């Protein structure tokens, strides 16, 4: 079923010649496909496959309870983007650290003690006990914020398992993004 979907998908996307198509898969001892090779007259595609059990579980993005909710303001975008710029291009992560007073601290900079950091806090709606700090990719967050900087309203929600959902409303358009935490701090 998966191979059929993949073949149909790549025939459409890459216009693979229908006259000659070869599909080869290498099997492990336990009947797990390790490599998928698709070849025609012009292209040779090689895909490395993985066992589903090797991929860490992620929370379901549809039916998830968010413990932290923040009604985003336009100055948040400015602060985040300016902090990211100030730290330079090598800053790849930020820490989201819920506080016991209901606020959340955004810490931009490498998680090591000796690294340069910039932090700021925002007030949030928080349900339940604050969860442990989560590390998210700052480049992804910056790109999302810059692409949606002219929003009419926006909401940022975070689940204790590490799923961040951001929803922007502009005119009649709703843009939704999901970011998975890289790890817990």
HUDARA-V637985 format. One record per run of one state. SS is the DSSP state (h for helix, s for strand, l for the rest). FROM is the first residue (numbers start at 1). TO is the last residue. If there is no record, write none. Layout:
BEGIN
SS | FROM | TO
SS | FROM | TO
END
This chain:
BEGIN
l | 1 | 1
h | 2 | 14
l | 15 | 21
s | 22 | 27
l | 28 | 32
s | 33 | 39
l | 40 | 43
s | 44 | 48
l | 49 | 51
h | 52 | 54
l | 55 | 67
s | 68 | 72
l | 73 | 73
h | 74 | 87
l | 88 | 92
s | 93 | 98
l | 99 | 102
s | 103 | 108
l | 109 | 117
s | 118 | 123
l | 124 | 124
s | 125 | 126
l | 127 | 133
s | 134 | 137
h | 138 | 147
l | 148 | 152
s | 153 | 158
l | 159 | 162
s | 163 | 170
l | 171 | 172
s | 173 | 180
l | 181 | 182
s | 183 | 184
l | 185 | 185
END
